[in-house]
Structures are given as structure tokens and as C-alpha cells.
């Protein structure tokens, strides 16, 4: 009996963690005034006829707070990398000297910071919704176990309390991650 409840919790906790990881990944892409490889590593570059993530065809380093250096492993890919960066919605202009590409990360305007803060809040809200939906999924499964008489009413109630604690913990994580990103955006 405990095993059935444990399995539900293991599955739900794993799914909730995946929601948190997905949120972190989405937030990493949002540009703050700081240079970070996460900003551009996902950009798809046409390489040998295949759209390939930038971090698979070049090294990306952060020599300073305000700029990135991209070192392609194949020099012939430089024009395609530049095109891909210009096409991205980051609003960054690459400059290259034949061997490497430099990307200056200009500080964000106040207006852009506020726009991005709204995006962060929307993503955090989607994260909270995802966690709550997973909670509903577990509630449904636990209710099924009780209905089938696989667990007692008391076990069901204890499991629901435990589930609520787990949910609260993940929602607190979402809040903390969102606030952290907002603070990062507002730091000039």
C-alpha cells in the first residue's frame, strides 16, 4: 500500500522537478545586461545543411561582463553564425575578425527591463500552473487508490497533506527563481 503511494510521489516529484528545470532553461535565455553563454547557445545555425545549436559548432566564452566571444570550430561557419544571431530576437550585432565572433551585450534600457520583467512573471506563472496541474494529477490517482480500497481514508488524507507540502515546496522554488531573475534584470 505504501508502495503505491510512494510510486505516485516519486513520479509527481520527478515531473515537478522537470517543470522547474524547464523554467530555469527558459529564464536563462532572457537577456539581462550580463553576458552569459545561455543567451546564445540555443540559437540554431545552418551548418552542413542542418540547423544546429550554436554550442555544438563553436566554443562560447565570457571574457567580460558585457561581451561574449564565439570561437567556431570550422571557420567557414562564421557567416552562418552571424546570420543566425542577427535573425534571433536578441537584438545583438556580431562583429568578426575572421577567426572569432565578438558580441557586445549593451545594457538594457529601463523600458526593455520592464518588458522582460513581465515575461519573467508570465513564465513563473506558467511554472506555478504546471506544478498545480501535476498536483491535480496526483490527487486524482490517490482518489483512485482510495476508491479501489487499495488505501484507507486515513492514508489518503495523509498522502494529500504530504502532496500539498510537496506542491508548496515546488511553488516556493518557482517564486524564488522568478524573483532571482527579476532582480538580475533590474541590476544595472
C-alpha positions in Angstrom: 0.0 0.0 0.0 2.7 2.5 1.0 4.5 1.4 -2.2 1.6 2.6 -4.4 1.6 6.0 -2.7 5.4 6.2 -2.9 5.3 5.5 -6.6 2.8 8.3 -7.2 5.0 10.7 -5.2 8.2 9.7 -7.0 6.6 10.2 -10.4 5.0 13.5 -9.4 8.1 14.9 -7.7 10.2 14.0 -10.8 7.7 15.7 -13.1 7.6 18.8 -10.8 11.4 18.9 -10.9 11.3 18.8 -14.7 8.9 21.8 -14.7 11.4 23.7 -12.5 14.3 22.7 -14.8 12.3 23.8 -17.9 11.5 27.2 -16.2 15.2 27.7 -15.4 16.1 26.9 -19.0 13.5 29.4 -20.4 14.6 32.1 -18.0 18.3 31.6 -18.9 17.5 32.7 -22.4 16.1 36.0 -21.3 18.7 38.6 -21.7 19.8 40.7 -18.8 22.6 43.2 -19.1 25.1 40.5 -18.4 26.9 38.3 -20.8 26.2 34.5 -20.4 26.6 31.6 -22.9 23.0 30.5 -22.1 21.9 33.6 -24.0 23.0 32.3 -27.4 23.9 28.6 -27.1 20.4 27.5 -28.2 20.5 29.6 -31.4 20.1 27.3 -34.4 22.8 27.9 -37.1 22.6 26.4 -40.6 25.7 24.0 -40.6 26.3 21.4 -43.3 22.7 22.0 -44.4 21.3 21.2 -40.9 20.0 23.7 -38.2 22.5 23.0 -35.4 22.6 24.6 -31.9 25.4 27.1 -31.7 27.1 25.4 -28.8 27.6 22.3 -30.9 29.7 24.1 -33.6 31.5 26.7 -31.5 33.0 27.4 -28.2 31.4 30.3 -26.3 33.3 32.2 -23.7 32.7 35.3 -21.4 35.9 37.4 -21.3 34.0 40.3 -19.8 30.7 41.2 -18.1 29.4 42.9 -21.3 30.6 40.7 -24.1 30.8 37.1 -25.4 33.3 35.5 -27.7 32.3 32.8 -30.1 35.0 30.6 -31.5 33.7 28.3 -34.3 35.5 25.0 -34.8 35.0 25.5 -38.5 35.9 29.0 -39.8 33.6 28.6 -42.8 30.6 28.6 -40.5 31.2 32.3 -39.3 28.9 33.9 -41.9 26.0 31.5 -40.9 26.6 32.1 -37.2 26.4 35.8 -37.8 23.2 35.5 -39.8 21.6 33.3 -37.1 22.5 35.8 -34.3 21.1 38.7 -36.4 17.9 36.7 -37.1 17.4 35.9 -33.4 15.2 38.1 -31.3 18.1 39.2 -29.1 18.8 42.4 -30.9 22.6 41.8 -30.8 25.0 42.7 -33.6 28.0 40.3 -34.1 31.4 41.5 -35.3 34.1 39.1 -36.5 37.8 39.3 -37.4 37.8 36.2 -39.5 38.7 33.8 -36.6 36.3 34.7 -33.8 33.0 36.5 -33.4 32.5 39.1 -30.7 29.1 40.0 -29.3 28.8 43.2 -27.3 25.9 43.0 -24.8 24.6 46.5 -24.4 23.0 47.4 -21.1 19.2 47.1 -21.1 17.0 50.2 -21.3 14.5 50.8 -18.5 11.7 50.1 -20.9 13.2 46.8 -22.0 13.8 45.8 -18.4 10.1 46.3 -17.6 9.1 44.3 -20.7 11.3 41.4 -19.7 10.1 41.5 -16.1 6.6 40.9 -17.5 7.9 38.0 -19.5 9.6 36.6 -16.4 6.4 36.9 -14.4 4.4 35.2 -17.1 6.9 32.3 -17.3 6.8 32.0 -13.5 3.0 31.9 -13.5 3.2 29.1 -16.2 5.6 27.3 -13.9 3.2 27.5 -10.9 0.3 26.3 -13.1 2.4 23.3 -14.3 3.2 22.4 -10.7 -0.5 22.7 -9.7 -1.6 20.6 -12.6 0.7 17.9 -11.5 -0.7 18.1 -8.0 -4.2 17.6 -9.5 -2.9 14.6 -11.4 -1.6 13.1 -8.1 -4.9 13.9 -6.3 -6.8 12.0 -9.0 -4.5 9.0 -8.7 -4.7 9.0 -4.9 -8.5 9.2 -5.1 -8.5 6.2 -7.4 -6.5 4.2 -4.9 -8.9 5.1 -2.1 -12.0 4.3 -4.3 -10.5 0.9 -5.2 -9.9 0.3 -1.5 -6.2 0.0 -2.1 -5.6 2.6 0.6 -7.6 3.7 3.7 -9.3 7.1 4.1 -6.6 8.0 6.6 -3.8 7.0 4.3 -5.5 9.1 1.6 -5.7 12.1 3.9 -2.1 11.8 5.0 -1.0 11.4 1.3 -2.9 14.6 0.4 -1.3 16.5 3.2 2.1 15.3 2.1 1.3 16.2 -1.5 0.3 19.7 -0.5 3.7 20.2 1.3 5.5 18.9 -1.8 3.5 21.3 -4.1 4.1 24.2 -1.7 7.8 23.5 -1.8 8.0 23.5 -5.6 5.8 26.6 -5.9 8.3 28.3 -3.5 11.1 27.3 -5.8 9.3 28.8 -8.8 8.8 32.0 -6.8 12.4 32.2 -5.8 13.7 31.5 -9.3 11.3 34.2 -10.7 12.4 36.8 -8.1 16.0 36.0 -8.7 15.6 36.6 -12.5 13.7 39.8 -11.9 16.4 41.1 -9.5 19.0 40.2 -12.2 17.1 42.2 -14.8 16.8 45.2 -12.5 20.5 45.3 -11.6 22.1 47.9 -13.8 
